[in-house]
Amino acid sequence: MKKIFSSLLLFAALSATAQDSPRETAQTFMRNGDFDNAILVLNRAYQQDKNNLELQKDLTLAYYYKRDYAKALDLVKLMLDRDDADVVSYQIAGNVYKALEEVKDADKMYRKAIKKFPKSGPLLSEYGELLWAQKDFDAIKYWEKGIKEDPAYSGNYYNAALYYFFTKDKVWSLLYGEIFLNMESLTDRSAAMKQLVYDGYKQKLFSDEDMLNQQEKNASDFTKAFLASMGKQSSLVSKGLSVEVLSMIRARFILDWYANNAAKFPFKLFDYQQQLIREGMWDAYNQWLFGPVENLSGFENWSKLHEKEYKQFTTFQRGRIFKMPQGQYYK
């Protein structure tokens, strides 16, 4: 899933660690799409220092971008034999195995990687994607583990939200989806996630008057508390859902949550929502979240009429990094 996007993330990670001149030169070539020159520079440097893991990773990735997967695979095998192979090494290897459709080798490699790095969000996310591509529903176990062990990594929230949207679950597609959108707000997949979260509220959350209907019997106390608090706002949907109605429902939910549940279940997403309410940016936030998917022209008109308010929110949003902390896992 999202192989190109994943590769770009890997390239960005490698670029950030570049220190020596050959790597910097090669990475400039790669950014410009000149993979042959990148390979030329990296090969010369690698021949002089074959123990340099960073050069090995860069060269493997250059062959991968060039679609010379056979040569990339030769380097992957050398890389994975190293005791110092890191998370990025295994991510690059995963991309190469997937490109070659070597599913069994990829599966074996990811299992080895996760055994070595059991709390790596990227590896758990990518292994889940490999399983999901094979229609193996165990994928969700790895995405959930990634959320629990590495809550600052966005990929597992994205995958888990998509998974839960196609189940009877009414809670976690909404929460994981909104967390993802606050962690990764400017990528191509964020637009699709906004649509999913909006549809989740319209099609699932308020579909039954009894919100606990058809939910799993062993639902967590957090899940039950969320549904009970949302249920108190259900009368507001009698005439349908809109951005304005959702903004009102969600604001009342936050007030109720902090009166009854916040002490027992501290949750960064709700803290952020409460902050936006207090600082007068709540309506702008909900317009940003739901407006473009409900009615794009209506959203554009709203943002023009409330230009100062919307600019205040977007400036605030760009100036902060949203991360979920450890210890707030309630699934």
Secondary structure as UniProt FT lines:
FT   HELIX           3..17
FT   HELIX           21..31
FT   TURN            32..33
FT   HELIX           35..48
FT   TURN            50..51
FT   HELIX           53..66
FT   HELIX           69..80
FT   TURN            83..84
FT   HELIX           87..99
FT   TURN            100..101
FT   HELIX           103..116
FT   TURN            118..119
FT   HELIX           121..133
FT   TURN            134..135
FT   TURN            137..138
FT   HELIX           139..149
FT   TURN            151..152
FT   HELIX           155..165
FT   HELIX           172..183
FT   HELIX           188..199
FT   HELIX           200..205
FT   TURN            211..214
FT   TURN            217..218
FT   HELIX           221..231
FT   TURN            232..233
FT   HELIX           234..237
FT   TURN            238..239
FT   HELIX           243..260
FT   TURN            261..264
FT   HELIX           268..278
FT   TURN            279..280
FT   HELIX           282..294
FT   HELIX           296..305
FT   HELIX           307..318
FT   TURN            326..327
//
